[in-house]
Amino acid sequence: MVTLRNAVIAFFLILAAVVVTKTGRDQTPRPVGGITGTLCSISPQRVTLRDGNLVAGAQYHCDSPGPDRLALTVRLQRSTDAGWKTVAEQTFAASKGETLRSVPADRRTRQVAAACQPGTYRTAAEWSVNGGRTGAALGAERRNPCR
């Protein structure tokens, strides 16, 4: 027997499931806050040492069908008494299918490099999707990676 109490409880459970999973009627992920468009994730990588150079990288992936334009700036930064100083920087662009998770990770990773010097380093990444939404993320600090 369906009572009004049971119907109300079922309604709120379904509502909570929709809000928690952020899905619409067509079961596709929806951005938080009513923003429309493709969602992208950027992951700064820990600074590494390769062939005597420090390398900072960031990996990205976006929901299908991918954005018309993803702009990603990767910076290798060194800690100084005055704060973080950028020692290498480059902006990269990708779009549509180039940004999907189905593309191998090494083709969705962008890197910058600089000569090895003692110090504490980190990767900083900034991005924009379709010239609108922006974001920034920092990788873990690494002390004296040249050793």
N, C-alpha and C positions, 0 to 999 in steps of 0.2 A: 504494500500500500504506500503510495507516494503522498507524503504530507507536505504542507507548505514549508515546514521547518527543513525537511530533507531537500526540497527543491532549492531553498535559499542557500543551504550549505553547499550543494552541488554547484550552484551558480558561482559562489565565491571561490570554490576550489578551481573551477575552470578559469575564472578571471585571474586568479593568482598564477596559474600555470602559464597563461598567455603573457602576463607581465614579466614573470621570471625568465622565460625563454625568449622574450622580445620577438615573437614571431607573429606574422600577420596571417590573414586567411589563406594565402598561397604557400604557407610554411617556409618562407624565406626570412633570413635574419633581418631585423630592422635596427637601424642605429638608435642609440639612446637619445632622448631629447627631441625627437621629431625631425632630426636632420635626415634628409634624403640623399641617396647616392651610395657609392661603393665604400665599404669599410676596408681599411688597410691596417696592417700591423707591422711595426718596425721594431727590430731588435738590435741594439748596438752590441757589438762583440767586444770581448776583452782584448786589449792591445797585445799583440804578439811580436816576436822577433823572427824575421825571415831574411836570410842572406845579408845580415848586418844592418838591416833597416827595421825600424818600428813600423808596424802595420795596424791601422785602425779600420774596422769595417762595420757595416750594418747590413742586416738581411731584412727583406720585406716580403710580404705576400698580401694579396687583396682578394676579396670575394669576387666571384664571377658576376659580370663579364669583365671586370677590371675597369679602372678609371680611364677616362680619356687622357689624363696626364697625372702622373705621380712625379713630383720633384723631390729629390732627396739630397740633402747636403750632409756629407760626412766630414767630421773634423777630428784630427789627432791633436789633443791638448796636453800641455805640460803645466804642472803646478809650479807657481812662482810665489814670491812673497806678496805680490800684488794681486794674486788670484790665478785663474786659469788662462794660459796664453795658447792660442792656436798656432801650431807649427806646420800643419798641412791641412788643406781644405779643398774639396771639390764638390760641385753640384752635378748630379746625375738625373736623367729623366727616363721614365719608362711609361708604357701605356698598355691598356687592354690585356691581351693574352700574355704579354711578357711578365705580368705581375702575379699571375695565378700560382697557387700552391703546387699545381701539377708540373710547373716548370722546375727543373732541378735546382736545388738550393744554391749551387755555385754560380748559376746564372741569375740569381736574385740577390746576390751579395755584391756590394760596392765597397771598394777599399781605397784608402790613401796611405802614403808611406813617407817617412822622413828618416834621415841618417840617425843612427843610434847615439844618444847622449844620456848621461846619468840623469836621473830624476824620477818623478812620479807622473804617470800618464793615464789618460782615459780617452774613450771614444765619446764624442757628442754627435747626435744626429738630429736634424730638423727636417720636416717634410711638409708638403702641402698636397692636397688631393683636388684635382680639377681647379687649381688656383684659388680654392676657397678654404676649406678646413685645414688647419695646421696643427702640428704637434712637435714635441721635442722629447728626447730621451737621452740618458747618460749611461754609459757602460761602467763596469766596475773599475776602480782605480788599480793601477799596477805600479808598484815601486821597483825601480831599477831593473827593468826588463832586459837590459843589455848584458846582464851577468850570465 
